[in-house]
């Protein structure tokens, strides 16, 4: 259902069959995955070295749906700083070209600052229970776009991370009912369905910063993709025209 969903993780040399989930992402071309900057700016021992595409259940040994790609390099947004929660967006370049299949193919990007919808779908393999372990199964949740003031109140005690409040490059999104993104979902897409121009899913935002998981009316911060279209196009497609 979400063939653009990517998972950033690590494989150890001593345990090549063990895949440790780190963050989510979105396949947007045959070489690039879009994710959050804080997912790739981590200690070397924890930095992702593999992107998995096509996974629906990481523990499924029968389907053979997924494919793993080594990471050639990561490109964080030039304005990102780990001491702030702004411009939390990055690109991961894969070490080889992806041949698209029914199991993995790219999403389109929502390019307009205007949002003609009030809800989005978030997906990921993040934590779903009190164990603190990432889910082996891809989950989805419907979330609501909220007024920025709701997030200003939510993060009022975090002025170091948000010295300018909530900026135009961010979205305030949460659940009116129970449901949320959580640890391990960072960098993953929030998206809408639009059946036009050959695309089904359009990525509107990226999971960035939250206070808690799974509680209603506790919105979190998501990176607004439309604010970074020029940067994405330059890094991914250069002088080509984005489809």
N, C-alpha and C positions, 0 to 999 in steps of 0.2 A: 504493500500500500504506500510505502514511503521509500521508493528506490533511490532517492538522493541522500538518505540518511547515512552518515558516516560516523564511525567510532574511532577516536584517537586513543591509542593505548601503547602498552609496552610489551615487548617480548624479550626475555632474558636469554643470553647465549646458552646458559646451562639448562634452560627449560623452554625450548623453542615452541612447544605446543601449548604453553600457558600464555594466555592473553589477558593482560590486566587493563581493565577499562579505566580511561582517564577522563575524557570529555567527549562531547558530541561535535558534529559538524555537518556541512551540507556539500555534496558534490555539485559544483557549478560549471565545470568544464571537463575535458578529458585529461587534465593534469592538475587541477586545483580543487581544494576543499576550503570552504569558508568556515571559520570558527572564531572563538574569542581569543584575544591576545593573552589573557591571563592563563589560558590553557597551554601555551607554548613557551611562555616566559617563566620557567620553573627551574629548579635545580637539575643539573645534568643527569643525576641518577633517577629523576622522576620524569624527565621530559619524554613526551611520546616519540616513539621511533617507527610506529606502524599505524597505517590507516586501514581500517576494515570496512569494506563495502558489502552491501547485500545481506547483512546479518539481520535475522529476525529473532533468533535464539542462539546465544553464544554457546550453549551447551548441546545444541542439536548436532549430532554426529552423522545423521542420515541425509539431511537435505543437501548438503554441499552447495549451499546457495551463495556463500560469501567468498570474497577474495581479499587477500591482504597485500598492501602496497607499502614498501619502505618510503620513508619521508626523505626527500632530497634536501629541502630547506624550508624554513618557516619565515614568513614576512609579517611582522607586526606593524600596525599603523604607526607612522612616524610620530604622532602626537600622544601615543599611549605611554603612560607611566604607571608602574606597579603601585605607586603611592597614592594614586587617584583612581576612581572608577569611571573615567571618561575614555572615549575612543577605544573601547574594549573590543577590538576586531583584528583579525589576522587571517592570512592566507597560508595554506600548507601546500607546497608543491610536491607532487608524487614523483617517484624516481622513474616511472614509466607511464606510457599512455594507457588510459583505461578504454577498453573496448566495451561499449555499452551493451547491456543485455536487459531482459525483462526484470532482472533482480537489482541492477544498479545502472542508473542513468541520471543525468543532472536535472536539477530544478531550475526554474527561472527566478529572477530577483524582482521584488516589488520596487519600482523605480520612482514612484510618486510619493511626495511628502503627505499628500492627502490620502486618508484612509476611508474607503467607502464601505467599511464593515466595522462591527463592534466586538467581534470575537475572532479568535485564532486558535489553531491547533498546535500544541507543543508536543514534541516527541523526544524520546531518549531512553537510555539504559541506566538512568540515575537511581539513587536509593529510593525504595518504596516502603521500607519498614524500619523498625527500630534497631535492626541488626547492624545498620550502617554499611551494608554491602551493596554494591551496584546490582541492579536487576539483570538477570541473564536474558530476559525477554524484552523486546522493544515495546515500550508503553506510549500511550498518547493520552492527552487531556485537553479538554476545551477550556480556554481561558478568555477573560474579558479585558478589553483595552479600557484603561481607567484614566481619569484626569491626573495630570502630573502632581497636583496638590496632594493626592492620596499618597504618593511615594515620598513627597517632601515631608509629610507627617511621619511616615514609616521610618525614614532615615534621618530624622531630626537630630538624633544623637551621634551621627556619623559625619560631622562637618569636615573632618580631615579627608575623607574619601570623596565628599561632594561639596567642596568649598563654593562652587558656583550653583548649587542646587541641581535640579534636573535640567539638562541642556537639550537642545533640539535634536541631537544625535542619539537620544535615548527615548524609550517608551516605558510607560508605567502599565504593567499588565498583572492581573491577578485573577483569582477565582471567586466568584460570588457564592459558589458552593464549595464543598471540600474538593481539593485537587490542586496540584502545584507541580512545578519543577523542583529538583533538589540536587544534592551533591552528585556529580557524575553527568548531569544534564548540561552543564556549562558549555557554551559554544554551539549547542544544538539549535535547530531551527524552531521558530514559531512561524506558522505558515497559513495560507488560505488556498482554497481551490478556485481556480479560474480556468475554465475549459476554453481557452482561446490561444491562438498563435502556436498551437502544437504543444503547449505546456498544460500540465494539470495542477502542479503545486508551484506557488510563488512564495519565496522566503521573505518574510516581512521583518523579522528581527532575530537576534541571537540571545540566548540565555546568558545573562551577565552577572547580576548581583542580587542576592536575596537575604532576608533576615531569618526566615524560618521556612519550614517545609510543610505543605499539606493543610494549612489553616486557611479558612475562608477569610476574605477581606484583609489579607496581609500581602499586598502587591509586591512585586519585585521589579528590578530594573533590567531592561532588555535593550541591546544595541539596535538602533533603527538603521536598517540596511540602506534605505534610500538616501541617507545622509552621506554615504560613502561610495556611491555608485562610480563617481569619477575616479577615485583611487583604485577601486576594484578593477574597473575596465582597463586602466593604465597598466596595472600589474599583471593581469591575466591575459588580456587580448591585445595589448599594445595599441597599434593603429588600426586593428581590425574593428569591425562593427559588431557589437554584442547582438546575438540572436534574440 
